[in-house]
């Protein structure tokens, strides 16, 4: 998900489609996976968030290591068990 770029996201009417490149399954099967966002609220959040991101930029804007640090901090902040941290 950290490698998803604005060009991997398509808005068409009530549909928001995200192309997920280089997933584990996709690499094994030599495919690009896709998913749809059908929730109206989440579609609006995605669409509004991309107004400040340049075309082609990554939507998260951080390295995997930086994301893991943020994820670990969030896990601690909300008091989840440390075993949850392994899935982040």
Secondary structure, 3 states (H helix, E strand, C coil): CCCCEHHHEEEECCEEEEEECCCHHHHHHCCCEEEEECCHHHHHHHHHHHHHCCCCCECCCCCHHHHHHHHHHHHHHHCCCHHHHHHC
